[in-house]
Amino acid sequence: MTTCVEFKLAHNPQLKHGLTTQLPLYLKARPSESGIYLVMWFKDEAGKYFNEPVNKNKLQMLAYLEEAVKEINKGEGCEIESILIDASIKPFASRS
């Protein structure tokens, strides 16, 4: 089985393009029906250390990815899964 993977940072201006255009094209070129869209999230809840993307919080990003993947899978007849990797800085429990 062949799986294509596309990786983007959550604050990349080409985030939507990577999911809706690039990954489906990679799947057709392989050919493969299985894809993974990895998104790396750096924005902390308070926006103290990193504040991008400015238009979405983590829950909104997860909802956006889930909905976009459903549409692409239905329209393209493929099996793409999105994964959000939370790499944001977390407050230490001892400093809370």
SULBEL-V350796 format. One line per field, one symbol per residue. phi: phi as a letter, one per 20 degrees, with the letter a starting at -180 (. if undefined). burial: b if it has 9 or more other C-alpha atoms within 8 Angstrom, else e. Layout:
BEGIN
phi=???
burial=???
END
This chain:
BEGIN
phi=.dcecdccefeffegfgfeedffgfffffffbddbcdeceddfegemfebccffebeffffffffgfffgfffffemccecdcdeedffdffffde
burial=eebbbbebbbeeeebeebbbbbbbebbbeeebbbbbbbbbbbbbeebeebbbbeeebeeebbeebbebbeebbeeeebebebebeeebeeeeeeee
END
